[in-house]
Amino acid sequence: MFLARLAGIAVFDPAGDQVGRVRDVVVALWSGAGRPRVLGLVVDVPPRRAVFLPITRVTTFDSKAVIFDGRLNMRRFSQRPAETLAIAEMLDRHVRGPDGEEYVVIDVGMEPVRGREWRITKVAVKRLARARRAGGVGRRRAETLILDWDEIHGLHVAAEQQGAVGLINAFEKLKPADLASVIHELSPKRRGEVAAALDDERLADILEELPEDDQVEILGKLDADRAADVLEVMSPDDAADLLGELPPEQRERLLALMEPEEAAPVRRLLSYADDTAGGLMTTEPVILQPDATVAEALAQIRNPDLNPALAAQVYVCRPPTETPTGRYLGTVHFQRLLRDPPSTMIGAIVDPALSPLRPSMSLHTVAGHLATYNLVSAAVVDEDGHMLGAVTIDDVLDHVLPEDWRDAVLDDGEPAGSTEFDSEAESLRGGR
């Protein structure tokens, strides 16, 4: 069983209920101890909590599912010094083969040795292509091989520099929030390597889901031009929040490197206090002119890349429709769009009775407004009636929850599992 193929696979209990998905595989990679012993799986269970599932509790490995015996300790997983995460830390390592050639690890394979004990026995590697030599010998194409564990050298030695292509490929299908959870648990060094290997759009999506400390750390490891490119891809409100955490000199340097049309809305957002409607809003809601039809409005909110809170309504304004807009006319909620004929002009069905927010309104006032009118988003309009943006419920929650809410886990009582199980799990991992 090759371990990278397990990443993201669903984990089921004996009743067929899914309890989570595989994040990684815990291995005891001790130098001189022979083939490494597989200790268990790291499983992500809702809400974004990583727990340890001992390998002895797994009853079935399949290409699409992992089934265990039903007992799972819900204590949050914490990696120990003697443990290695196979996917996060072994993939992309440079090693030496039996021929002395240098290879890069693309996967590792485990096999059962007795009962439910598993050991790492195989390593899938890719031979690094040789550069063209002065004597005229051509470049050799990269070659993929399956080697025995005993044939490779270098995995017991800490890597000074490590790629991240294999890790990224293993988690390719994860949603940004789930991949952010994986990256958050990596070492700072490994986080930097993964960030360097991600494309700008994927990295921007992940940064928006990470705690502020991780965001600042990762952005600081990118060169200034790359950091500016990533900020341009982020939504303006998230980019403003991140830049607001940086020293003024660094913030201004990055804004200067951004394209002027991308930097302008971010600068506007930075001019407002964090805990006001202006500081909370996004400058990219769905805005249409009053002569647009219901059909056009529905086409806009069907965009799968649109935040669900922003897709819940369209805002109707006189041109221009880029923020700050012409005169704000009102809001049309998606339920109203579903009730009217497609040819209806949205200017005729706006809800003018719902008062917009002002940019200076406090966080408390904004939260009360959304709660009072059962809204997931609300327009922010200046004193002259121009729409500046919209505040969404997710941004409000982000500010009213504790600062470390992304790290927090829900702990409802005692961890699941019997005392016998807890003792066995600790014994298997070399409990202390």
VEXKOLZA-540191 format. One record per residue (C-alpha): x, y, z; residue number from 1; residue in three letters. Coordinates in Angstrom, 1 decimal. Layout:
N
u/v/w/seq/type
X/Y/Z/NUM/Ala
...
//
This chain:
432
u/v/w/seq/type
0.0/0.0/0.0/1/Met
1.6/3.3/-1.2/2/Phe
1.0/5.9/1.4/3/Leu
0.5/9.0/-0.8/4/Ala
-2.6/7.3/-2.2/5/Arg
-4.1/7.3/1.2/6/Leu
-4.1/11.1/1.5/7/Ala
-7.7/12.3/1.6/8/Gly
-9.3/8.9/1.6/9/Ile
-12.4/8.6/3.7/10/Ala
-12.3/6.7/7.0/11/Val
-15.4/4.6/8.0/12/Phe
-16.5/2.8/11.2/13/Asp
-17.9/-0.7/11.0/14/Pro
-21.5/0.7/10.6/15/Ala
-20.4/2.5/7.4/16/Gly
-20.5/6.0/8.9/17/Asp
-17.7/8.3/7.7/18/Gln
-15.8/9.7/10.7/19/Val
-13.1/11.7/8.8/20/Gly
-10.3/11.5/6.1/21/Arg
-6.7/10.4/6.2/22/Val
-4.3/13.3/6.5/23/Arg
-1.0/11.4/7.0/24/Asp
0.7/8.2/8.2/25/Val
2.8/8.2/11.4/26/Val
6.1/6.2/11.1/27/Val
8.8/5.4/13.6/28/Ala
11.8/6.3/11.5/29/Leu
14.7/5.4/13.9/30/Trp
18.2/5.2/12.5/31/Ser
19.6/1.7/12.5/32/Gly
16.3/0.1/13.5/33/Ala
15.6/-1.7/10.2/34/Gly
12.5/-1.2/8.2/35/Arg
10.4/1.5/9.9/36/Pro
7.3/0.6/11.8/37/Arg
4.0/2.2/10.9/38/Val
2.4/3.4/14.0/39/Leu
-0.9/4.7/12.7/40/Gly
-2.9/7.2/10.7/41/Leu
-3.5/10.9/11.3/42/Val
-7.2/11.4/10.6/43/Val
-9.0/14.7/10.2/44/Asp
-12.4/14.6/11.9/45/Val
-14.9/17.5/12.0/46/Pro
-14.5/20.2/13.0/47/Pro
-10.9/20.2/11.5/48/Arg
-9.4/18.2/14.4/49/Arg
-6.5/15.8/13.7/50/Ala
-6.6/12.6/15.8/51/Val
-4.4/9.5/15.9/52/Phe
-5.8/6.1/14.7/53/Leu
-3.5/3.2/15.6/54/Pro
-2.7/0.9/12.7/55/Ile
-3.8/-2.0/14.8/56/Thr
-7.3/-0.6/14.8/57/Arg
-7.5/-0.6/11.0/58/Val
-9.3/-3.6/9.6/59/Thr
-9.4/-2.8/5.9/60/Thr
-7.4/-0.7/3.5/61/Phe
-9.0/0.0/0.1/62/Asp
-8.3/2.3/-2.8/63/Ser
-11.3/4.4/-1.7/64/Lys
-11.7/3.8/2.0/65/Ala
-10.1/2.9/5.3/66/Val
-12.3/1.0/7.7/67/Ile
-11.4/0.7/11.4/68/Phe
-12.9/-1.2/14.3/69/Asp
-15.0/1.7/15.6/70/Gly
-13.0/2.9/18.6/71/Arg
-11.3/6.2/18.1/72/Leu
-9.6/8.4/20.7/73/Asn
-10.7/12.0/20.0/74/Met
-7.7/13.6/21.7/75/Arg
-5.9/15.9/19.4/76/Arg
-2.9/14.4/17.6/77/Phe
0.5/15.7/18.7/78/Ser
3.6/14.5/16.8/79/Gln
6.4/13.3/19.0/80/Arg
10.1/13.8/18.4/81/Pro
10.7/10.1/17.4/82/Ala
7.9/10.1/14.9/83/Glu
7.9/11.0/11.2/84/Thr
4.9/12.0/9.0/85/Leu
5.4/9.9/5.9/86/Ala
3.5/12.2/3.5/87/Ile
4.5/15.6/4.9/88/Ala
8.1/14.8/5.7/89/Glu
9.3/11.9/3.6/90/Met
8.0/12.8/0.2/91/Leu
10.3/14.9/-2.0/92/Asp
13.4/14.0/0.0/93/Arg
16.7/13.5/-1.8/94/His
18.2/10.0/-1.2/95/Val
21.0/7.8/-2.6/96/Arg
20.2/4.6/-4.4/97/Gly
22.3/1.3/-4.5/98/Pro
24.1/2.6/-7.5/99/Asp
25.2/5.8/-5.7/100/Gly
22.8/7.9/-7.9/101/Glu
20.7/10.7/-6.4/102/Glu
16.9/10.2/-6.4/103/Tyr
13.9/12.1/-5.1/104/Val
11.2/10.2/-3.1/105/Val
7.8/10.3/-4.7/106/Ile
6.1/7.7/-2.5/107/Asp
6.7/5.1/0.2/108/Val
5.0/1.7/0.5/109/Gly
4.1/-0.4/3.5/110/Met
3.3/-4.1/3.9/111/Glu
1.8/-6.2/6.7/112/Pro
4.5/-8.3/8.4/113/Val
2.4/-10.2/11.0/114/Arg
-1.1/-9.7/12.3/115/Gly
-1.9/-6.0/11.9/116/Arg
1.7/-4.8/12.1/117/Glu
2.9/-2.9/9.1/118/Trp
6.4/-1.9/8.0/119/Arg
7.8/0.5/5.4/120/Ile
9.3/-1.8/2.8/121/Thr
9.4/0.0/-0.5/122/Lys
10.3/3.5/-1.7/123/Val
9.2/4.9/-5.1/124/Ala
11.8/7.2/-6.4/125/Val
12.5/9.3/-9.4/126/Lys
16.1/9.5/-10.7/127/Arg
17.2/13.1/-11.1/128/Leu
18.0/14.0/-14.7/129/Ala
21.6/14.5/-15.3/130/Arg
22.8/17.8/-16.8/131/Ala
24.5/17.7/-20.2/132/Arg
28.2/17.1/-19.7/133/Arg
30.9/19.0/-21.6/134/Ala
32.0/15.8/-23.3/135/Gly
28.7/15.6/-25.2/136/Gly
26.8/13.1/-23.1/137/Val
23.1/13.9/-23.4/138/Gly
20.7/14.6/-20.6/139/Arg
19.2/11.4/-19.2/140/Arg
15.4/11.5/-18.7/141/Arg
14.1/11.2/-15.2/142/Ala
13.4/7.5/-14.4/143/Glu
10.9/6.2/-11.8/144/Thr
11.9/3.1/-9.8/145/Leu
10.6/1.0/-6.9/146/Ile
13.4/0.2/-4.5/147/Leu
13.6/-1.8/-1.3/148/Asp
13.9/0.2/1.8/149/Trp
17.3/-1.3/2.5/150/Asp
18.6/0.0/-0.9/151/Glu
18.2/3.7/-0.2/152/Ile
20.2/6.0/2.0/153/His
19.5/9.4/3.4/154/Gly
16.0/9.3/4.9/155/Leu
17.4/9.1/8.4/156/His
19.3/12.4/7.9/157/Val
17.5/15.7/8.3/158/Ala
17.0/17.4/5.0/159/Ala
18.5/20.9/4.6/160/Glu
16.2/21.7/1.7/161/Gln
13.2/19.7/0.5/162/Gln
10.8/20.1/-2.4/163/Gly
7.0/19.9/-2.0/164/Ala
5.7/18.6/-5.3/165/Val
4.9/15.1/-3.9/166/Gly
3.1/16.5/-0.9/167/Leu
1.0/18.9/-2.9/168/Ile
0.1/16.2/-5.4/169/Asn
-1.0/13.9/-2.5/170/Ala
-3.4/16.6/-1.2/171/Phe
-4.4/18.0/-4.6/172/Glu
-8.1/17.3/-4.0/173/Lys
-8.4/18.8/-0.6/174/Leu
-10.3/22.0/-0.2/175/Lys
-8.3/25.1/0.8/176/Pro
-9.5/25.1/4.4/177/Ala
-8.5/21.4/4.8/178/Asp
-5.1/21.9/3.2/179/Leu
-4.6/24.9/5.4/180/Ala
-5.1/22.7/8.4/181/Ser
-2.4/20.3/7.1/182/Val
0.0/23.1/6.4/183/Ile
-0.6/24.7/9.8/184/His
0.6/21.5/11.5/185/Glu
3.9/21.4/9.5/186/Leu
7.2/22.8/10.8/187/Ser
8.0/26.4/9.8/188/Pro
10.7/25.1/7.4/189/Lys
8.3/22.7/5.7/190/Arg
5.6/25.4/5.5/191/Arg
8.0/27.6/3.6/192/Gly
8.9/24.8/1.2/193/Glu
5.2/24.0/0.5/194/Val
4.3/27.7/0.0/195/Ala
7.2/28.1/-2.5/196/Ala
5.9/25.2/-4.6/197/Ala
2.2/26.2/-4.7/198/Leu
0.9/28.3/-7.5/199/Asp
-0.3/31.9/-6.6/200/Asp
-4.0/31.2/-6.7/201/Glu
-3.8/28.0/-4.5/202/Arg
-1.5/29.7/-2.0/203/Leu
-3.8/32.7/-1.8/204/Ala
-6.8/30.5/-1.1/205/Asp
-4.9/28.7/1.6/206/Ile
-3.5/31.9/3.2/207/Leu
-7.1/33.1/3.6/208/Glu
-7.8/30.0/5.8/209/Glu
-4.7/30.2/8.0/210/Leu
-4.2/31.9/11.4/211/Pro
-2.7/35.3/11.1/212/Glu
0.7/34.2/12.5/213/Asp
1.0/31.6/9.8/214/Asp
0.0/34.1/7.2/215/Gln
2.7/36.6/8.2/216/Val
5.3/33.9/8.5/217/Glu
4.7/32.4/5.1/218/Ile
4.4/35.8/3.4/219/Leu
7.7/36.8/5.0/220/Gly
9.5/33.8/3.4/221/Lys
8.4/34.8/-0.1/222/Leu
10.4/37.2/-2.1/223/Asp
8.7/40.6/-2.4/224/Ala
7.6/40.3/-6.0/225/Asp
6.0/36.8/-5.3/226/Arg
4.4/38.1/-2.2/227/Ala
2.8/41.0/-4.1/228/Ala
1.5/38.6/-6.8/229/Asp
-0.2/36.4/-4.1/230/Val
-1.7/39.4/-2.4/231/Leu
-3.2/40.5/-5.8/232/Glu
-5.0/37.1/-6.1/233/Val
-6.4/37.3/-2.5/234/Met
-9.7/38.9/-2.0/235/Ser
-9.1/42.6/-1.1/236/Pro
-10.5/42.3/2.4/237/Asp
-8.3/39.3/3.2/238/Asp
-5.3/41.0/1.7/239/Ala
-5.9/44.1/3.7/240/Ala
-6.2/42.1/6.9/241/Asp
-2.9/40.4/6.2/242/Leu
-1.1/43.6/5.3/243/Leu
-2.5/45.2/8.4/244/Gly
-0.4/42.7/10.5/245/Glu
2.8/43.8/8.8/246/Leu
5.2/46.6/9.8/247/Pro
4.3/49.9/7.9/248/Pro
7.5/49.8/5.8/249/Glu
6.9/46.3/4.6/250/Gln
3.2/46.9/4.0/251/Arg
3.9/50.0/1.8/252/Glu
6.7/48.2/-0.1/253/Arg
4.3/45.3/-1.0/254/Leu
1.5/47.7/-2.0/255/Leu
3.8/49.6/-4.3/256/Ala
4.7/46.3/-6.0/257/Leu
1.1/45.4/-6.6/258/Met
-0.7/46.4/-9.8/259/Glu
-2.3/49.9/-9.1/260/Pro
-5.9/48.6/-9.8/261/Glu
-5.4/45.7/-7.4/262/Glu
-3.8/47.8/-4.7/263/Ala
-6.4/50.6/-4.8/264/Ala
-9.2/48.7/-3.1/265/Pro
-6.8/47.3/-0.5/266/Val
-5.6/50.8/0.3/267/Arg
-9.2/52.0/0.8/268/Arg
-9.9/49.1/3.2/269/Leu
-6.7/49.8/5.2/270/Leu
-7.9/53.4/5.8/271/Ser
-10.7/52.1/8.0/272/Tyr
-10.4/50.7/11.5/273/Ala
-10.4/46.9/11.8/274/Asp
-13.6/46.8/13.9/275/Asp
-15.8/48.9/11.7/276/Thr
-18.0/48.1/8.8/277/Ala
-15.4/49.7/6.5/278/Gly
-12.7/47.5/7.8/279/Gly
-14.8/44.4/7.7/280/Leu
-16.2/44.8/4.2/281/Met
-15.2/43.3/0.9/282/Thr
-15.1/45.5/-2.2/283/Thr
-16.1/42.8/-4.6/284/Glu
-19.8/41.9/-4.1/285/Pro
-22.2/41.2/-7.0/286/Val
-23.3/44.6/-8.3/287/Ile
-25.7/45.1/-11.2/288/Leu
-27.4/48.0/-12.9/289/Gln
-31.2/48.3/-12.5/290/Pro
-31.9/47.3/-16.1/291/Asp
-30.2/43.9/-15.6/292/Ala
-32.6/41.0/-15.7/293/Thr
-33.3/38.3/-13.1/294/Val
-31.7/35.8/-15.5/295/Ala
-28.5/37.8/-15.6/296/Glu
-28.5/38.1/-11.8/297/Ala
-28.9/34.3/-11.4/298/Leu
-26.1/33.7/-13.8/299/Ala
-23.8/36.0/-11.6/300/Gln
-24.6/34.2/-8.3/301/Ile
-24.1/30.8/-9.9/302/Arg
-20.4/31.4/-10.1/303/Asn
-18.9/28.5/-8.1/304/Pro
-15.9/30.7/-7.0/305/Asp
-18.2/33.1/-5.3/306/Leu
-18.3/33.2/-1.5/307/Asn
-21.7/31.7/-0.5/308/Pro
-22.5/34.7/1.6/309/Ala
-21.9/37.0/-1.3/310/Leu
-24.0/34.7/-3.6/311/Ala
-27.0/35.2/-1.4/312/Ala
-28.0/38.5/-3.0/313/Gln
-27.2/41.1/-5.6/314/Val
-26.8/44.8/-5.0/315/Tyr
-28.4/47.3/-7.5/316/Val
-26.6/50.5/-8.2/317/Cys
-26.4/53.2/-10.9/318/Arg
-23.2/53.0/-13.0/319/Pro
-20.4/52.7/-12.4/320/Pro
-20.8/49.3/-10.8/321/Thr
-17.2/49.0/-9.6/322/Glu
-16.9/50.1/-5.9/323/Thr
-17.3/53.0/-5.1/324/Pro
-20.4/52.8/-7.3/325/Thr
-23.0/55.2/-8.5/326/Gly
-26.1/55.7/-6.3/327/Arg
-27.1/52.6/-4.3/328/Tyr
-30.7/51.6/-5.0/329/Leu
-31.2/48.5/-2.9/330/Gly
-30.7/44.8/-2.5/331/Thr
-32.3/41.8/-4.2/332/Val
-32.1/38.5/-2.3/333/His
-31.7/35.2/-4.3/334/Phe
-35.1/33.9/-3.0/335/Gln
-36.8/36.8/-4.7/336/Arg
-34.8/36.1/-7.9/337/Leu
-36.2/32.6/-7.9/338/Leu
-39.8/33.8/-7.6/339/Arg
-39.8/36.2/-10.5/340/Asp
-39.7/35.6/-14.3/341/Pro
-36.2/35.6/-15.8/342/Pro
-37.0/38.6/-18.0/343/Ser
-37.9/40.8/-15.0/344/Thr
-35.6/43.8/-14.5/345/Met
-34.0/43.7/-11.0/346/Ile
-34.5/47.4/-10.5/347/Gly
-38.2/46.7/-10.2/348/Ala
-37.8/44.1/-7.4/349/Ile
-35.2/45.7/-5.1/350/Val
-35.8/45.8/-1.3/351/Asp
-35.5/49.6/-0.6/352/Pro
-36.7/49.3/3.0/353/Ala
-33.5/47.6/4.2/354/Leu
-31.1/50.3/5.4/355/Ser
-27.5/49.9/4.4/356/Pro
-24.5/50.0/6.8/357/Leu
-22.2/53.0/7.1/358/Arg
-18.5/52.5/7.0/359/Pro
-17.9/53.9/10.5/360/Ser
-20.4/51.6/12.2/361/Met
-18.9/49.4/14.9/362/Ser
-18.5/45.6/14.8/363/Leu
-21.2/45.3/17.5/364/His
-23.6/47.4/15.4/365/Thr
-22.9/45.4/12.3/366/Val
-23.4/42.1/14.0/367/Ala
-26.7/43.3/15.5/368/Gly
-27.9/44.5/12.1/369/His
-27.2/41.1/10.4/370/Leu
-28.8/39.3/13.3/371/Ala
-31.9/41.5/13.4/372/Thr
-32.7/41.1/9.8/373/Tyr
-31.5/37.5/9.4/374/Asn
-28.9/38.5/6.8/375/Leu
-25.7/36.9/5.7/376/Val
-24.4/40.0/4.0/377/Ser
-25.2/43.7/3.9/378/Ala
-24.3/46.7/1.8/379/Ala
-21.9/49.4/3.0/380/Val
-22.8/52.9/1.7/381/Val
-21.2/56.3/2.2/382/Asp
-22.9/59.5/3.1/383/Glu
-23.4/60.4/-0.6/384/Asp
-25.2/57.1/-1.4/385/Gly
-22.3/55.4/-3.1/386/His
-21.8/51.7/-2.4/387/Met
-18.4/51.0/-1.0/388/Leu
-18.6/47.2/-0.4/389/Gly
-20.5/44.6/1.6/390/Ala
-19.9/43.0/5.0/391/Val
-20.5/39.2/5.1/392/Thr
-21.3/37.1/8.1/393/Ile
-18.1/35.1/7.9/394/Asp
-16.0/38.2/8.3/395/Asp
-18.1/39.3/11.3/396/Val
-17.6/35.9/12.9/397/Leu
-13.9/36.0/12.2/398/Asp
-13.7/39.2/14.3/399/His
-16.1/38.2/17.1/400/Val
-14.6/34.8/17.8/401/Leu
-11.4/34.5/19.9/402/Pro
-8.2/35.3/18.0/403/Glu
-7.1/31.7/18.1/404/Asp
-10.4/30.2/17.0/405/Trp
-8.8/28.5/13.9/406/Arg
-6.6/26.6/16.3/407/Asp
-9.4/25.7/18.7/408/Ala
-11.1/22.3/18.8/409/Val
-14.4/21.4/20.2/410/Leu
-14.0/19.1/23.2/411/Asp
-17.3/17.8/24.3/412/Asp
-16.5/15.8/27.5/413/Gly
-14.2/12.8/27.8/414/Glu
-12.3/11.5/24.8/415/Pro
-13.9/8.5/23.1/416/Ala
-12.5/5.0/23.6/417/Gly
-11.9/2.8/26.5/418/Ser
-9.0/2.9/29.0/419/Thr
-7.7/-0.3/27.4/420/Glu
-7.6/1.4/24.0/421/Phe
-5.9/4.5/25.4/422/Asp
-3.2/2.4/27.0/423/Ser
-2.7/0.4/23.8/424/Glu
-2.4/3.5/21.7/425/Ala
0.2/5.0/24.0/426/Glu
2.1/1.7/24.1/427/Ser
2.1/1.5/20.3/428/Leu
3.5/5.0/20.0/429/Arg
6.0/4.6/22.8/430/Gly
3.9/6.5/25.3/431/Gly
5.6/8.4/28.0/432/Arg
//
